């Protein structure tokens, strides 16, 4: 398994969570090693960079339930960030040459397995794109 720099930032507010990985990616230089960023956050809905809340959400329901909604600088799809979950972000320098999803999965899988093993969870790779634990897909 190749080297990776592990950063655990504890619990961050929603805005700080998304600024953290974006800022680390922006600051990362060509010779830097990949980063695995771990953090928790307060509950919120995160929209992908190109999504509009009007098309994706019932904005009124979110306001009534006091659910914070923010747009992250990357990615697509609405993501519910639960306060009990550990979020992990892989940040690769451009020089790493990671360009396609299958290649990325092969690179990160050993680290994902190692993180789960650290917490005593036996996780396995299935189908070249999924992580399973105790008969359930978890990622």
N, CA, C and O of each residue as an XYZ file, in Angstrom:
556
protein
N       0.857     -1.180      0.000
C       0.000      0.000      0.000
C       0.895      1.233      0.000
O       1.825      1.318      0.802
N       0.632      2.183     -0.881
C       1.400      3.420     -0.969
C       1.160      4.284      0.268
O       0.204      4.057      1.010
N       2.007      5.250      0.486
C       1.896      6.143      1.634
C       0.777      7.148      1.443
O       0.433      7.532      0.325
N       0.219      7.562      2.575
C      -0.806      8.592      2.585
C      -0.658      9.369      3.893
O      -0.274      8.805      4.917
N      -0.959     10.635      3.849
C      -0.915     11.486      5.042
C      -2.309     11.482      5.651
O      -3.283     11.799      4.969
N      -2.413     11.129      6.921
C      -3.700     11.056      7.613
C      -3.887     12.294      8.478
O      -3.045     12.614      9.317
N      -5.001     12.985      8.263
C      -5.367     14.144      9.080
C      -6.749     13.893      9.663
O      -7.693     13.599      8.930
N      -6.868     14.007     10.975
C      -8.173     13.880     11.628
C      -8.474     15.223     12.277
O      -7.769     15.647     13.192
N      -9.516     15.886     11.807
C      -9.834     17.237     12.268
C     -10.911     17.280     13.341
O     -11.332     18.366     13.740
N     -11.368     16.127     13.817
C     -12.399     16.131     14.845
C     -13.740     16.543     14.269
O     -14.092     16.152     13.156
N     -14.499     17.345     15.039
C     -15.829     17.771     14.590
C     -15.772     19.217     14.116
O     -15.269     20.100     14.810
N     -16.301     19.434     12.915
C     -16.322     20.751     12.287
C     -17.747     21.154     11.952
O     -18.617     20.299     11.786
N     -17.985     22.445     11.853
C     -19.263     22.922     11.345
C     -19.358     22.599      9.863
O     -18.331     22.356      9.228
N     -20.557     22.588      9.292
C     -20.720     22.235      7.881
C     -19.842     23.045      6.925
O     -19.193     22.477      6.046
N     -19.821     24.353      7.093
C     -19.016     25.178      6.193
C     -17.536     24.852      6.338
O     -16.820     24.743      5.343
N     -17.079     24.696      7.578
C     -15.663     24.397      7.831
C     -15.282     23.032      7.251
O     -14.173     22.866      6.743
N     -16.182     22.065      7.322
C     -15.911     20.738      6.767
C     -15.575     20.842      5.279
O     -14.567     20.299      4.826
N     -16.409     21.530      4.534
C     -16.230     21.616      3.093
C     -15.069     22.548      2.712
O     -14.407     22.331      1.697
N     -14.824     23.579      3.524
C     -13.647     24.431      3.275
C     -12.356     23.673      3.533
O     -11.348     23.926      2.872
N     -12.372     22.743      4.489
C     -11.154     22.010      4.853
C     -10.620     21.198      3.684
O      -9.454     21.341      3.316
N     -11.465     20.338      3.085
C     -10.936     19.513      1.996
C     -10.639     20.343      0.756
O      -9.676     20.063      0.042
N     -11.449     21.357      0.491
C     -11.199     22.202     -0.678
C      -9.887     22.977     -0.496
O      -9.100     23.091     -1.435
N      -9.656     23.501      0.697
C      -8.426     24.250      0.964
C      -7.190     23.375      0.905
O      -6.161     23.785      0.369
N      -7.285     22.164      1.455
C      -6.143     21.246      1.389
C      -5.829     20.870     -0.063
O      -4.664     20.788     -0.449
N      -6.856     20.646     -0.846
C      -6.641     20.300     -2.259
C      -5.980     21.462     -3.000
O      -5.072     21.255     -3.806
N      -6.435     22.670     -2.727
C      -5.873     23.835     -3.394
C      -4.412     24.072     -2.993
O      -3.599     24.496     -3.815
N      -4.088     23.797     -1.730
C      -2.733     24.031     -1.234
C      -1.757     22.911     -1.577
O      -0.544     23.083     -1.457
N      -2.275     21.786     -1.997
C      -1.430     20.615     -2.248
C      -0.546     20.838     -3.472
O      -1.012     21.256     -4.532
N       0.749     20.546     -3.292
C       1.700     20.686     -4.391
C       1.907     19.380     -5.130
O       1.520     18.315     -4.650
N       2.514     19.467     -6.289
C       2.761     18.293     -7.128
C       3.496     17.172     -6.385
O       3.115     16.011     -6.531
N       4.540     17.474     -5.590
C       5.291     16.390     -4.952
C       4.656     15.862     -3.652
O       5.145     14.889     -3.078
N       3.589     16.488     -3.198
C       2.978     16.090     -1.923
C       2.339     14.717     -2.011
O       1.876     14.296     -3.071
N       2.321     14.022     -0.870
C       1.678     12.714     -0.851
C       0.163     12.892     -0.717
O      -0.289     13.927     -0.229
N      -0.617     11.915     -1.134
C      -2.075     11.994     -0.984
C      -2.455     12.181      0.484
O      -1.712     11.806      1.391
N      -3.620     12.766      0.689
C      -4.130     13.022      2.038
C      -5.429     12.254      2.227
O      -6.284     12.230      1.341
N      -5.568     11.627      3.389
C      -6.849     11.077      3.834
C      -7.299     11.958      4.978
O      -6.703     11.942      6.055
N      -8.353     12.732      4.746
C      -8.885     13.660      5.736
C     -10.098     13.022      6.401
O     -11.038     12.609      5.721
N     -10.077     12.943      7.720
C     -11.201     12.418      8.495
C     -11.791     13.552      9.325
O     -11.051     14.342      9.910
N     -13.110     13.637      9.380
C     -13.768     14.667     10.180
C     -15.235     14.304     10.357
O     -15.816     13.579      9.549
N     -15.811     14.817     11.419
C     -17.255     14.743     11.621
C     -17.809     16.148     11.489
O     -17.061     17.125     11.528
N     -19.117     16.248     11.332
C     -19.741     17.555     11.169
C     -21.134     17.539     11.769
O     -21.727     16.485     11.998
N     -21.632     18.725     12.016
C     -23.031     18.843     12.398
C     -23.887     18.401     11.210
O     -23.437     18.443     10.064
N     -25.109     17.981     11.487
C     -26.006     17.509     10.431
C     -26.278     18.618      9.417
O     -26.477     19.777      9.780
N     -26.284     18.238      8.140
C     -26.641     19.168      7.072
C     -26.841     18.418      5.769
O     -26.449     17.259      5.633
N     -27.459     19.100      4.813
C     -27.570     18.602      3.448
C     -26.536     19.332      2.611
O     -26.392     20.551      2.706
N     -25.829     18.590      1.803
C     -24.788     19.154      0.963
C     -25.154     18.915     -0.499
O     -25.333     17.777     -0.933
N     -25.259     20.004     -1.241
C     -25.555     19.933     -2.673
C     -24.259     19.935     -3.461
O     -23.282     20.561     -3.052
N     -24.247     19.233     -4.594
C     -23.094     19.257     -5.482
C     -22.906     20.634     -6.093
O     -23.811     21.468     -6.064
N     -21.738     20.860     -6.641
C     -21.352     22.176     -7.153
C     -22.330     22.743     -8.186
O     -22.545     23.954     -8.227
N     -22.915     21.898     -9.008
C     -23.776     22.381    -10.093
C     -25.268     22.243     -9.789
O     -26.101     22.463    -10.669
N     -25.608     21.883     -8.558
C     -27.021     21.671     -8.231
C     -27.659     22.919     -7.647
O     -27.006     23.711     -6.968
N     -28.946     23.080     -7.922
C     -29.705     24.171     -7.343
C     -30.676     23.636     -6.310
O     -31.329     22.621     -6.551
N     -30.786     24.294     -5.164
C     -31.682     23.788     -4.122
C     -33.144     23.722     -4.563
O     -33.883     22.849     -4.106
N     -33.568     24.620     -5.434
C     -34.955     24.612     -5.892
C     -35.321     23.350     -6.657
O     -36.455     22.877     -6.578
N     -34.370     22.810     -7.390
C     -34.624     21.608     -8.186
C     -34.412     20.327     -7.390
O     -34.965     19.286     -7.743
N     -33.641     20.384     -6.350
C     -33.239     19.182     -5.623
C     -33.964     18.970     -4.301
O     -34.082     17.836     -3.838
N     -34.451     20.048     -3.686
C     -34.951     19.962     -2.312
C     -36.306     20.622     -2.150
O     -36.719     21.454     -2.958
N     -36.980     20.233     -1.094
C     -38.139     20.976     -0.631
C     -37.584     21.988      0.369
O     -37.471     21.704      1.561
N     -37.245     23.155     -0.128
C     -36.564     24.179      0.681
C     -37.378     24.550      1.919
O     -36.817     24.760      2.995
N     -38.686     24.630      1.768
C     -39.550     24.992      2.896
C     -39.473     23.942      4.002
O     -39.399     24.280      5.183
N     -39.490     22.678      3.615
C     -39.376     21.598      4.601
C     -38.038     21.663      5.331
O     -37.972     21.449      6.541
N     -36.984     21.958      4.594
C     -35.664     22.075      5.224
C     -35.656     23.209      6.247
O     -35.094     23.069      7.333
N     -36.278     24.320      5.896
C     -36.340     25.458      6.818
C     -37.181     25.117      8.040
O     -36.793     25.439      9.163
N     -38.325     24.473      7.840
C     -39.199     24.100      8.961
C     -38.509     23.122      9.911
O     -38.707     23.182     11.124
N     -37.705     22.228      9.355
C     -36.994     21.240     10.167
C     -35.627     21.743     10.630
O     -34.882     21.020     11.292
N     -35.307     22.987     10.277
C     -34.041     23.619     10.645
C     -32.835     22.798     10.177
O     -31.879     22.580     10.921
N     -32.912     22.350      8.919
C     -31.823     21.575      8.319
C     -30.961     22.519      7.489
O     -31.427     23.066      6.489
N     -29.710     22.715      7.892
C     -28.822     23.555      7.081
C     -28.569     22.923      5.714
O     -28.396     21.709      5.601
N     -28.548     23.760      4.682
C     -28.282     23.321      3.312
C     -27.151     24.184      2.777
O     -27.203     25.411      2.851
N     -26.127     23.530      2.235
C     -25.052     24.282      1.610
C     -24.576     23.586      0.357
O     -24.805     22.392      0.167
N     -23.918     24.337     -0.488
C     -23.385     23.784     -1.735
C     -21.886     23.579     -1.544
O     -21.162     24.504     -1.175
N     -21.429     22.345     -1.804
C     -20.002     22.063     -1.691
C     -19.313     22.426     -2.994
O     -19.959     22.523     -4.038
N     -17.998     22.628     -2.936
C     -17.297     23.086     -4.131
C     -17.095     22.007     -5.196
O     -16.686     22.326     -6.312
N     -17.369     20.745     -4.882
C     -17.105     19.642     -5.809
C     -18.291     18.692     -5.865
O     -19.212     18.772     -5.051
N     -18.252     17.802     -6.831
C     -19.155     16.658     -6.858
C     -20.577     16.957     -7.257
O     -20.969     18.104     -7.476
N     -21.338     15.879     -7.344
C     -22.741     15.966     -7.699
C     -23.559     15.135     -6.738
O     -23.013     14.296     -6.021
N     -24.822     15.349     -6.714
C     -25.709     14.579     -5.855
C     -25.898     15.224     -4.494
O     -24.975     15.811     -3.927
N     -27.108     15.102     -3.987
C     -27.408     15.592     -2.643
C     -26.889     14.575     -1.641
O     -27.112     13.374     -1.796
N     -26.204     15.050     -0.623
C     -25.646     14.179      0.405
C     -26.144     14.634      1.765
O     -26.022     15.809      2.114
N     -26.706     13.704      2.538
C     -27.071     13.966      3.929
C     -25.850     13.644      4.779
O     -25.367     12.511      4.781
N     -25.357     14.634      5.492
C     -24.219     14.432      6.379
C     -24.777     14.301      7.786
O     -25.300     15.257      8.357
N     -24.656     13.106      8.328
C     -25.177     12.768      9.643
C     -24.137     13.123     10.697
O     -22.946     12.899     10.480
N     -24.562     13.673     11.839
C     -23.573     14.046     12.851
C     -22.840     12.858     13.460
O     -21.792     13.042     14.079
N     -23.358     11.655     13.303
C     -22.709     10.474     13.863
C     -21.739      9.793     12.917
O     -21.052      8.850     13.310
N     -21.672     10.257     11.667
C     -20.827      9.561     10.701
C     -19.434     10.165     10.656
O     -19.235     11.349     10.925
N     -18.479      9.315     10.307
C     -17.114      9.766     10.053
C     -17.001      9.990      8.553
O     -17.182      9.065      7.762
N     -16.704     11.210      8.173
C     -16.540     11.552      6.755
C     -15.080     11.392      6.391
O     -14.200     11.815      7.140
N     -14.816     10.785      5.248
C     -13.445     10.716      4.792
C     -13.334     11.228      3.376
O     -14.165     10.945      2.512
N     -12.266     11.999      3.167
C     -11.999     12.646      1.892
C     -10.591     12.269      1.459
O      -9.643     12.393      2.235
N     -10.456     11.813      0.229
C      -9.149     11.499     -0.337
C      -8.758     12.656     -1.240
O      -9.507     13.049     -2.135
N      -7.573     13.193     -0.990
C      -7.099     14.349     -1.745
C      -5.780     13.954     -2.403
O      -4.778     13.722     -1.727
N      -5.800     13.881     -3.727
C      -4.625     13.474     -4.482
C      -4.040     14.672     -5.225
O      -4.783     15.455     -5.817
N      -2.710     14.823     -5.199
C      -2.111     15.879     -6.028
C      -2.294     15.524     -7.500
O      -2.424     14.353     -7.856
N      -2.301     16.535     -8.337
C      -2.498     16.300     -9.777
C      -1.448     15.341    -10.336
O      -1.730     14.576    -11.259
N      -0.240     15.383     -9.777
C       0.844     14.520    -10.264
C       0.554     13.037    -10.042
O       1.191     12.189    -10.668
N      -0.406     12.703     -9.156
C      -0.743     11.300     -8.894
C      -1.401     10.654    -10.109
O      -1.423      9.429    -10.234
N      -1.934     11.481    -11.000
C      -2.490     10.964    -12.245
C      -3.801     10.209    -12.103
O      -4.144      9.415    -12.979
N      -4.538     10.431    -11.032
C      -5.825      9.750    -10.840
C      -6.867     10.496    -11.675
O      -7.172     11.658    -11.405
N      -7.402      9.828    -12.677
C      -8.326     10.481    -13.608
C      -9.664      9.766    -13.751
O     -10.652     10.397    -14.128
N      -9.724      8.477    -13.463
C     -10.951      7.712    -13.704
C     -11.398      7.034    -12.417
O     -10.567      6.644    -11.597
N     -12.710      6.892    -12.239
C     -13.277      6.316    -11.019
C     -12.742      4.918    -10.696
O     -12.377      4.680     -9.545
N     -12.676      3.976    -11.652
C     -12.159      2.646    -11.297
C     -10.719      2.693    -10.786
O     -10.360      1.968     -9.858
N      -9.912      3.534    -11.385
C      -8.523      3.686    -10.943
C      -8.481      4.272     -9.530
O      -7.679      3.846     -8.699
N      -9.333      5.231     -9.270
C      -9.396      5.845     -7.940
C      -9.828      4.812     -6.904
O      -9.250      4.741     -5.820
N     -10.836      4.016     -7.232
C     -11.308      3.005     -6.286
C     -10.180      2.042     -5.918
O      -9.991      1.728     -4.743
N      -9.438      1.579     -6.912
C      -8.330      0.657     -6.644
C      -7.280      1.292     -5.743
O      -6.657      0.604     -4.934
N      -7.080      2.595     -5.878
C      -6.099      3.295     -5.048
C      -6.565      3.458     -3.608
O      -5.786      3.273     -2.673
N      -7.845      3.808     -3.431
C      -8.318      4.123     -2.072
C      -8.776      2.899     -1.284
O      -8.804      2.940     -0.054
N      -9.133      1.821     -1.961
C      -9.696      0.656     -1.273
C      -8.827      0.170     -0.111
O      -9.369     -0.077      0.967
N      -7.510      0.020     -0.270
C      -6.716     -0.447      0.875
C      -6.793      0.489      2.080
O      -6.793      0.034      3.224
N      -6.859      1.797      1.825
C      -6.938      2.739      2.935
C      -8.311      2.701      3.609
O      -8.403      2.796      4.833
N      -9.368      2.564      2.825
C     -10.712      2.456      3.405
C     -10.791      1.208      4.283
O     -11.319      1.261      5.393
N     -10.276      0.105      3.794
C     -10.272     -1.130      4.579
C      -9.468     -0.946      5.862
O      -9.877     -1.417      6.924
N      -8.330     -0.267      5.771
C      -7.488     -0.050      6.950
C      -8.170      0.844      7.983
O      -8.074      0.583      9.183
N      -8.858      1.892      7.533
C      -9.566      2.777      8.473
C     -10.644      1.995      9.214
O     -10.761      2.105     10.435
N     -11.430      1.207      8.489
C     -12.477      0.418      9.131
C     -11.879     -0.624     10.073
O     -12.407     -0.849     11.161
N     -10.787     -1.258      9.664
C     -10.125     -2.252     10.529
C      -9.640     -1.603     11.817
O      -9.683     -2.227     12.877
N      -9.179     -0.355     11.738
C      -8.747      0.379     12.933
C      -9.879      0.477     13.963
O      -9.634      0.460     15.169
N     -11.110      0.580     13.476
C     -12.274      0.664     14.356
C     -12.894     -0.703     14.632
O     -13.985     -0.790     15.195
N     -12.194     -1.775     14.236
C     -12.652     -3.127     14.524
C     -13.719     -3.648     13.585
O     -14.409     -4.613     13.915
N     -13.871     -3.037     12.426
C     -14.889     -3.455     11.463
C     -14.247     -4.206     10.319
O     -13.325     -3.707      9.673
N     -14.731     -5.394     10.072
C     -14.237     -6.192      8.959
C     -15.029     -5.816      7.719
O     -16.211     -6.139      7.602
N     -14.372     -5.137      6.803
C     -15.006     -4.635      5.591
C     -14.354     -5.313      4.397
O     -13.154     -5.588      4.398
N     -15.167     -5.580      3.373
C     -14.638     -6.213      2.170
C     -15.051     -5.416      0.943
O     -16.049     -4.696      0.947
N     -14.254     -5.566     -0.103
C     -14.535     -4.955     -1.403
C     -15.362     -5.936     -2.216
O     -15.059     -7.128     -2.271
N     -16.421     -5.416     -2.852
C     -17.249     -6.242     -3.739
C     -17.513     -5.475     -5.025
O     -17.781     -4.274     -5.012
N     -17.432     -6.194     -6.125
C     -17.809     -5.631     -7.417
C     -16.917     -4.511     -7.924
O     -17.289     -3.808     -8.864
N     -15.767     -4.333     -7.333
C     -14.857     -3.303     -7.811
C     -15.289     -1.880     -7.554
O     -14.675     -0.946     -8.068
N     -16.353     -1.691     -6.753
C     -16.794     -0.326     -6.472
C     -17.540     -0.165     -5.148
O     -17.948      0.946     -4.809
N     -17.721     -1.234     -4.406
C     -18.499     -1.154     -3.170
C     -17.722     -1.702     -1.980
O     -16.850     -2.559     -2.123
N     -18.065     -1.182     -0.796
C     -17.543     -1.690      0.465
C     -18.707     -2.286      1.246
O     -19.763     -1.669      1.380
N     -18.496     -3.499      1.761
C     -19.531     -4.217      2.491
C     -19.025     -4.591      3.889
O     -17.848     -4.895      4.082
N     -19.940     -4.558      4.846
C     -19.643     -4.967      6.224
C     -20.840     -5.741      6.763
O     -21.968     -5.250      6.750
N     -20.582     -6.945      7.231
C     -21.619     -7.781      7.831
C     -22.856     -7.929      6.945
O     -23.991     -7.832      7.411
N     -22.606     -8.165      5.659
C     -23.701     -8.408      4.730
C     -24.418     -7.162      4.228
O     -25.435     -7.269      3.542
N     -23.900     -5.981      4.562
C     -24.546     -4.723      4.118
C     -23.561     -3.843      3.371
O     -22.390     -3.728      3.730
N     -24.074     -3.234      2.331
C     -23.263     -2.257      1.595
C     -23.151     -0.995      2.454
O     -24.160     -0.455      2.906
N     -21.917     -0.529      2.675
C     -21.717      0.666      3.507
C     -21.070      1.809      2.745
O     -20.988      2.925      3.257
N     -20.611      1.545      1.530
C     -19.964      2.632      0.788
C     -19.681      2.229     -0.628
O     -19.139      3.022     -1.399
